[in-house]
Amino acid sequence: MKFGSPARWWGLLYRRHTLAPVGIGLVAVALADRIAFFSVTGAALLLLGVLVLGLAATAPDAGGDHFVYPALLVGLAVMTALTTQVPAPHDPAVVLLTIGGAIAFYICTIVRALRPVRLYLAGALLIAAHAVVILKIPVPQHQDVWRFLNFGADALLKSQNPYTNYIGPDGQVIRLTYPPAAILLLAPFRVLLSDIRWAYIACEAAVVLLLPRLIRRAGAPVARWQEALILVPLVLPRAAQAFFVFSSQEWLLLALAVGALVLALDSRSLLSGLLVGLGIASKQYFVVFPVLYLLPTMRRRAVLIGVVVAVAITLPFVAWGPSAFVDHVFGNLTSAPDPDRLTIWAMLAHAGLPSGRAVSVALAVAGGVVALLLAWAGRRNLSTSLMACGLGLFAFTLGAAFAGYNYYVYGLVLVIWGLLIPAGGQGVDDRLIKSD
């Protein structure tokens, strides 16, 4: 029996949508192991997953109906349901809504009349599973991000500087480490719904609603496999639910990023720039991930407007208390490496290899250099820019002294966005499509 030459097998395997599902699955399982806290299994799977995604980014895009993504969606949904730990192990509501979302996706595929609502019905059920976490855990215990985003909004609403030693309702000092736009955008949800995490529910919904438009504006129809891939970040085992306990704000950044991209492709530079500015002023790395990578796609005017908006939002808080602002927002840059995080430094430390401060600095520099090189290498079109952005964030985070599950999820979502757009679509020469 002839199996063909190794070169032939490699040719069959070295395809974007053959490698990408494997890479996504490996990263998803790596994050589920300990929510990106260090383990040998998590480290090995993460490195292998990033490598496979890197190969996928360079592989040819064969086109066609990639049936593996709907199967991946179902597999991850089942794994998410089986590994649910919040609000309780195997919580019935979370399990039913998560499995229900996957089942709804297939029912809507079988029933032709329901296909137009397939993405939205399945997405609504999966997002509802996250809302259950908020309802059943109204106050996540010992979660500093939840405290300083909620209580920071309280301080601002009381005309108090959230970057000073503000005492929260629980009697403890909060330490707000994010730029101010995060508080400004989340404050309405604190006022109206008493919890900033409801903003993340709205942002998940916004991303699901806007991604089909982004795909169409990039010159491609929205197929079943793309709808499944849009929903995959909602069923990352344990990690998808972690945003509603740890309260990290990456879904806010993703909503701002996709909104800015859609508006840029619609030639609405002013509104696109506004969202870019809000993103830059919401978290420190947004100016690089994704803004730097999207420079070939966005008009210069939109980027300049974004910088002006970010400065206009940030400067009043700097003037309010310069030393407190700098200490809170940039103080973590000097933190010692954490051996309990999924980073290259932690891997070296656990392996008993040299891992002093000099090694940590060298790894951080190397991660930054790789991220910059990837920004240059991925500039051909929107698809490669987005995948390079996600891979660049992986490299930067692996080289950093500190890494959280949210950084890796954010990077994975950006890679997924790049996969959604055909490699030949939306090149830099024809990137701006006029408004309807």
Stockholm file with secondary structure:
# STOCKHOLM 1.0

chainA/1-436         MKFGSPARWWGLLYRRHTLAPVGIGLVAVALADRIAFFSVTGAALLLLGVLVLGLAATAPDAGGDHFVYPALLVGLAVMTALTTQVPAPHDPAVVLLTIGGAIAFYICTIVRALRPVRLYLAGALLIAAHAVVILKIPVPQHQDVWRFLNFGADALLKSQNPYTNYIGPDGQVIRLTYPPAAILLLAPFRVLLSDIRWAYIACEAAVVLLLPRLIRRAGAPVARWQEALILVPLVLPRAAQAFFVFSSQEWLLLALAVGALVLALDSRSLLSGLLVGLGIASKQYFVVFPVLYLLPTMRRRAVLIGVVVAVAITLPFVAWGPSAFVDHVFGNLTSAPDPDRLTIWAMLAHAGLPSGRAVSVALAVAGGVVALLLAWAGRRNLSTSLMACGLGLFAFTLGAAFAGYNYYVYGLVLVIWGLLIPAGGQGVDDRLIKSD
#=GR chainA/1-436 SS CCCCCHHHHHHHHCSHHHHHHHHHHHHHHHHHHHTTBCCHHHHHHHHHHHHHHHHHHHSCCCCSCCTHHHHHHHHHHHHHHHTCCSSSTTCHHHHHHHHHHHHHHHHHHHSGGGGGGHHHHHHHHHHHHHHHHHHHCSSCTTCHHHHHHHHHHHHHHTTCCTTSCCBCTTSSBCCCCSCTHHHHHHHHHHHHHSCTHHHHHHHHHHHHHHHHHHHHHTTCCCCHHHHHHHHGGGGCTTHHHHTTTTCCCHHHHHHHHHHHHHHHHTTCHHHHHHHHHHHHTTCGGGGTTTGGGGTTTSCHHHHHHHHHHHHHHHHHHHHHCHHHHHHHHHGGGGCCCCTTBSSHHHHHHHTTCCCCHHHHHHHHHHHHHHHHHHHHHTTTBHHHHHHHHHHHHHHHHHHSSCCCHHHHHHHHHHHHHHHHSCTTSSBSTTCCCCCC
#=GC SS_cons         CCCCCHHHHHHHHCSHHHHHHHHHHHHHHHHHHHTTBCCHHHHHHHHHHHHHHHHHHHSCCCCSCCTHHHHHHHHHHHHHHHTCCSSSTTCHHHHHHHHHHHHHHHHHHHSGGGGGGHHHHHHHHHHHHHHHHHHHCSSCTTCHHHHHHHHHHHHHHTTCCTTSCCBCTTSSBCCCCSCTHHHHHHHHHHHHHSCTHHHHHHHHHHHHHHHHHHHHHTTCCCCHHHHHHHHGGGGCTTHHHHTTTTCCCHHHHHHHHHHHHHHHHTTCHHHHHHHHHHHHTTCGGGGTTTGGGGTTTSCHHHHHHHHHHHHHHHHHHHHHCHHHHHHHHHGGGGCCCCTTBSSHHHHHHHTTCCCCHHHHHHHHHHHHHHHHHHHHHTTTBHHHHHHHHHHHHHHHHHHSSCCCHHHHHHHHHHHHHHHHSCTTSSBSTTCCCCCC
//
